[in-house]
Amino acid sequence: MTTQTPFPKAHPSHYVIVFGIWLAGVGGSFMPWLWRDAVALQLTAPGLAEFVKFLPEVRTVQLFVTRLDFLQPLFWAMIALPLIVENQALRLPIFWRWLLRASVMPLALASLSPVWTPTTLTNEEFRLQTMLAVVAMGLTVFAPLFKRLPLWLLVIAITLGGIRAIVLAGLQFSLIQTSLANVYAEPVSLGLGWWLTMAGVSLSIIGGGWAVWRAPQSPSPPSPLPKGEG
């Protein structure tokens, strides 16, 4: 008798977790976190990470800001996405696996310094960004090597990482909100990109929990037959 495979085909929960991570990556890279009608006043998360360096309070060291915290959701998404799409428990169609792994490339490039020169990319200020981008691009090729990671362990890591990323980014924005309001000459709040990122992280947690909950348990070994039977 043959043993049934754990997931003969992708379950809706698998698409939910994958779409959530992808959505958070798009929200954390290309969609504006600060929005005003003038294009010059629209800032994505990478743009915000650069812009804060020029705030008067930051330049005069009255306010200490960890600018890379604005990129935490993007870092999380571009590392988590290739690992989850190739996990053997999800059984995603090969077309979607290749497409989603390829989508990591623009996310990784968006996380880099706006100036792509060897000197800048290896500068201490941007070194971590460059290293994480290289890791993410490497995972687009080598993620299948990690396909046997236990789904429950991967989901826990993704959940904790997503929550951490959102909390850190939100805290940094709260630190500079007043300074930004002075620059914009009006109250400011986080916009579309932030809410898409939040929605993506939430969906990934929901989808991950759903996938783990409905995953079949390992079959118990058969009970030994009583003596005299068999």
VEXNU-202998 format. One record per residue (C-alpha): residue number from 1; chain; x, y, z. Coordinates in Angstrom, 3 decimals. Layout:
N
{rec NUM,A,{X,Y,Z}}
...
//
This chain:
230
{rec 1,A,{0.000,0.000,0.000}}
{rec 2,A,{1.387,3.374,-0.974}}
{rec 3,A,{1.681,6.238,1.490}}
{rec 4,A,{-0.357,9.326,0.669}}
{rec 5,A,{1.692,12.478,0.132}}
{rec 6,A,{1.063,15.186,2.782}}
{rec 7,A,{-0.132,17.772,0.274}}
{rec 8,A,{-1.073,16.326,-3.129}}
{rec 9,A,{-1.822,19.821,-4.360}}
{rec 10,A,{-1.612,23.389,-3.107}}
{rec 11,A,{-4.208,24.364,-0.523}}
{rec 12,A,{-5.757,27.881,-0.470}}
{rec 13,A,{-3.825,28.601,2.741}}
{rec 14,A,{-0.586,28.130,0.813}}
{rec 15,A,{-1.518,30.860,-1.625}}
{rec 16,A,{-2.599,33.139,1.231}}
{rec 17,A,{0.767,33.020,2.999}}
{rec 18,A,{2.690,33.456,-0.265}}
{rec 19,A,{0.523,36.339,-1.446}}
{rec 20,A,{0.798,38.003,1.957}}
{rec 21,A,{4.596,38.001,1.895}}
{rec 22,A,{4.650,39.211,-1.711}}
{rec 23,A,{2.174,42.010,-0.896}}
{rec 24,A,{4.264,43.122,2.079}}
{rec 25,A,{7.324,43.211,-0.165}}
{rec 26,A,{5.579,45.389,-2.743}}
{rec 27,A,{4.181,47.677,-0.049}}
{rec 28,A,{7.575,47.922,1.622}}
{rec 29,A,{9.466,48.736,-1.564}}
{rec 30,A,{7.522,50.441,-4.350}}
{rec 31,A,{4.359,51.906,-2.811}}
{rec 32,A,{4.423,55.292,-1.044}}
{rec 33,A,{4.474,55.336,2.732}}
{rec 34,A,{4.080,59.106,2.653}}
{rec 35,A,{1.775,60.490,-0.019}}
{rec 36,A,{1.202,64.008,-1.246}}
{rec 37,A,{-0.051,65.128,-4.660}}
{rec 38,A,{3.338,66.457,-5.659}}
{rec 39,A,{5.568,63.605,-6.843}}
{rec 40,A,{8.515,65.085,-4.978}}
{rec 41,A,{6.618,64.613,-1.723}}
{rec 42,A,{5.926,60.894,-2.193}}
{rec 43,A,{8.253,58.636,-0.212}}
{rec 44,A,{8.492,54.858,-0.318}}
{rec 45,A,{10.061,52.982,2.591}}
{rec 46,A,{13.531,53.025,0.936}}
{rec 47,A,{13.020,56.699,0.142}}
{rec 48,A,{12.005,57.381,3.729}}
{rec 49,A,{15.118,55.581,4.983}}
{rec 50,A,{17.227,58.027,2.970}}
{rec 51,A,{15.124,61.127,3.610}}
{rec 52,A,{15.330,60.903,7.398}}
{rec 53,A,{19.083,61.503,7.246}}
{rec 54,A,{18.400,65.074,6.157}}
{rec 55,A,{15.894,66.003,8.860}}
{rec 56,A,{17.330,68.859,10.965}}
{rec 57,A,{16.847,66.976,14.253}}
{rec 58,A,{18.652,63.934,12.884}}
{rec 59,A,{21.522,65.911,11.354}}
{rec 60,A,{22.125,67.737,14.641}}
{rec 61,A,{21.854,64.454,16.577}}
{rec 62,A,{18.916,65.725,18.608}}
{rec 63,A,{17.060,62.671,17.397}}
{rec 64,A,{18.573,59.225,16.902}}
{rec 65,A,{16.907,57.242,14.144}}
{rec 66,A,{17.736,53.725,12.974}}
{rec 67,A,{16.972,54.359,9.334}}
{rec 68,A,{17.271,50.705,8.270}}
{rec 69,A,{14.275,49.872,10.436}}
{rec 70,A,{12.116,51.375,7.704}}
{rec 71,A,{13.438,48.624,5.444}}
{rec 72,A,{12.779,45.787,7.895}}
{rec 73,A,{9.494,44.693,6.231}}
{rec 74,A,{11.220,44.674,2.840}}
{rec 75,A,{14.178,42.685,4.183}}
{rec 76,A,{11.756,40.221,5.768}}
{rec 77,A,{9.733,39.756,2.582}}
{rec 78,A,{12.644,39.287,0.190}}
{rec 79,A,{14.238,36.619,2.428}}
{rec 80,A,{11.029,34.815,3.410}}
{rec 81,A,{9.405,34.675,-0.029}}
{rec 82,A,{11.830,32.336,-1.857}}
{rec 83,A,{12.047,30.023,1.167}}
{rec 84,A,{8.303,29.633,1.579}}
{rec 85,A,{7.426,29.203,-2.094}}
{rec 86,A,{9.893,26.322,-2.421}}
{rec 87,A,{8.892,24.558,0.778}}
{rec 88,A,{7.882,21.027,-0.158}}
{rec 89,A,{4.823,21.096,2.091}}
{rec 90,A,{3.184,23.823,0.011}}
{rec 91,A,{3.238,21.985,-3.319}}
{rec 92,A,{2.887,25.172,-5.345}}
{rec 93,A,{2.846,24.723,-9.143}}
{rec 94,A,{6.277,25.156,-10.683}}
{rec 95,A,{5.117,28.172,-12.714}}
{rec 96,A,{4.190,30.072,-9.554}}
{rec 97,A,{7.370,29.029,-7.792}}
{rec 98,A,{9.559,30.380,-10.591}}
{rec 99,A,{7.492,33.551,-10.971}}
{rec 100,A,{7.532,34.373,-7.270}}
{rec 101,A,{11.227,33.635,-6.928}}
{rec 102,A,{11.905,35.945,-9.873}}
{rec 103,A,{9.835,38.679,-8.186}}
{rec 104,A,{12.373,38.721,-5.351}}
{rec 105,A,{14.953,40.298,-7.659}}
{rec 106,A,{13.269,43.740,-7.942}}
{rec 107,A,{12.574,43.683,-4.202}}
{rec 108,A,{16.249,43.055,-3.478}}
{rec 109,A,{17.332,45.784,-5.882}}
{rec 110,A,{14.902,48.225,-4.240}}
{rec 111,A,{16.584,47.608,-0.883}}
{rec 112,A,{19.986,48.774,-2.127}}
{rec 113,A,{21.489,52.218,-1.811}}
{rec 114,A,{20.081,54.631,-4.419}}
{rec 115,A,{23.640,55.005,-5.764}}
{rec 116,A,{24.895,51.752,-7.262}}
{rec 117,A,{28.656,52.111,-7.216}}
{rec 118,A,{31.045,49.551,-5.692}}
{rec 119,A,{32.322,52.125,-3.222}}
{rec 120,A,{28.848,53.091,-2.058}}
{rec 121,A,{27.445,49.582,-1.889}}
{rec 122,A,{30.341,48.386,0.262}}
{rec 123,A,{30.383,51.508,2.428}}
{rec 124,A,{29.660,50.802,6.100}}
{rec 125,A,{26.385,52.730,5.920}}
{rec 126,A,{24.996,50.522,3.146}}
{rec 127,A,{26.898,47.293,3.741}}
{rec 128,A,{24.059,45.490,5.517}}
{rec 129,A,{21.607,46.426,2.775}}
{rec 130,A,{23.993,45.093,0.154}}
{rec 131,A,{24.601,41.844,2.042}}
{rec 132,A,{20.888,41.157,2.510}}
{rec 133,A,{20.187,41.944,-1.141}}
{rec 134,A,{22.884,39.464,-2.189}}
{rec 135,A,{21.433,36.818,0.142}}
{rec 136,A,{17.930,37.379,-1.239}}
{rec 137,A,{19.131,37.144,-4.843}}
{rec 138,A,{21.077,34.019,-3.961}}
{rec 139,A,{17.929,32.451,-2.509}}
{rec 140,A,{16.132,32.966,-5.809}}
{rec 141,A,{18.529,30.313,-7.142}}
{rec 142,A,{19.302,28.138,-4.121}}
{rec 143,A,{15.981,28.170,-2.231}}
{rec 144,A,{15.148,24.592,-3.381}}
{rec 145,A,{18.033,23.396,-1.221}}
{rec 146,A,{15.974,24.410,1.827}}
{rec 147,A,{12.688,22.869,0.691}}
{rec 148,A,{12.726,20.264,3.482}}
{rec 149,A,{12.579,22.820,6.289}}
{rec 150,A,{9.630,21.905,8.547}}
{rec 151,A,{6.646,24.044,7.610}}
{rec 152,A,{5.727,24.759,11.231}}
{rec 153,A,{9.239,26.037,11.952}}
{rec 154,A,{9.266,28.212,8.849}}
{rec 155,A,{5.842,29.643,9.702}}
{rec 156,A,{6.952,30.511,13.243}}
{rec 157,A,{10.057,32.266,11.895}}
{rec 158,A,{8.019,34.154,9.301}}
{rec 159,A,{5.412,35.184,11.872}}
{rec 160,A,{7.925,36.456,14.425}}
{rec 161,A,{9.999,38.152,11.718}}
{rec 162,A,{6.982,39.888,10.220}}
{rec 163,A,{5.749,41.185,13.566}}
{rec 164,A,{9.233,42.407,14.475}}
{rec 165,A,{9.621,44.179,11.128}}
{rec 166,A,{6.297,46.011,11.433}}
{rec 167,A,{6.913,47.044,15.043}}
{rec 168,A,{10.403,48.404,14.338}}
{rec 169,A,{9.279,50.355,11.265}}
{rec 170,A,{6.287,51.783,13.101}}
{rec 171,A,{8.384,52.860,16.088}}
{rec 172,A,{10.883,54.668,13.876}}
{rec 173,A,{8.113,56.533,12.102}}
{rec 174,A,{6.625,57.617,15.433}}
{rec 175,A,{10.029,59.112,16.321}}
{rec 176,A,{10.180,61.303,13.211}}
{rec 177,A,{6.490,62.073,12.709}}
{rec 178,A,{6.709,65.509,14.311}}
{rec 179,A,{9.857,66.396,12.360}}
{rec 180,A,{8.200,65.310,9.117}}
{rec 181,A,{5.158,67.392,9.934}}
{rec 182,A,{7.425,70.432,10.296}}
{rec 183,A,{9.018,69.738,6.914}}
{rec 184,A,{5.682,69.160,5.177}}
{rec 185,A,{4.074,72.093,7.074}}
{rec 186,A,{1.080,69.867,7.872}}
{rec 187,A,{0.318,66.719,9.858}}
{rec 188,A,{1.598,63.517,8.259}}
{rec 189,A,{0.607,59.901,8.653}}
{rec 190,A,{1.583,56.629,7.069}}
{rec 191,A,{-0.175,55.906,3.786}}
{rec 192,A,{-0.890,53.224,1.200}}
{rec 193,A,{2.476,51.465,1.218}}
{rec 194,A,{2.402,51.029,4.988}}
{rec 195,A,{-1.127,49.638,4.993}}
{rec 196,A,{-0.337,47.223,2.169}}
{rec 197,A,{2.686,46.064,4.131}}
{rec 198,A,{0.565,45.606,7.253}}
{rec 199,A,{-2.055,43.709,5.276}}
{rec 200,A,{0.613,41.495,3.725}}
{rec 201,A,{2.182,40.586,7.054}}
{rec 202,A,{-1.275,39.871,8.517}}
{rec 203,A,{-2.209,37.639,5.577}}
{rec 204,A,{1.066,35.733,5.833}}
{rec 205,A,{0.425,35.030,9.516}}
{rec 206,A,{-3.167,33.950,8.852}}
{rec 207,A,{-2.162,31.784,5.902}}
{rec 208,A,{0.747,30.263,7.769}}
{rec 209,A,{-1.344,29.369,10.794}}
{rec 210,A,{-4.045,27.939,8.535}}
{rec 211,A,{-1.518,25.844,6.597}}
{rec 212,A,{0.059,24.406,9.743}}
{rec 213,A,{-3.324,23.738,11.355}}
{rec 214,A,{-4.644,21.742,8.414}}
{rec 215,A,{-1.393,19.883,7.781}}
{rec 216,A,{-1.873,16.135,8.361}}
{rec 217,A,{-0.007,14.682,11.283}}
{rec 218,A,{2.607,12.003,10.762}}
{rec 219,A,{0.891,8.620,10.738}}
{rec 220,A,{1.292,6.549,13.881}}
{rec 221,A,{3.201,3.297,13.507}}
{rec 222,A,{0.931,0.246,13.236}}
{rec 223,A,{0.203,-1.568,16.472}}
{rec 224,A,{1.891,-4.958,16.771}}
{rec 225,A,{-0.379,-7.900,16.169}}
{rec 226,A,{-1.236,-10.046,19.213}}
{rec 227,A,{0.700,-13.275,19.548}}
{rec 228,A,{-0.731,-16.029,17.527}}
{rec 229,A,{-1.983,-13.646,14.772}}
{rec 230,A,{-0.254,-12.579,11.620}}
//
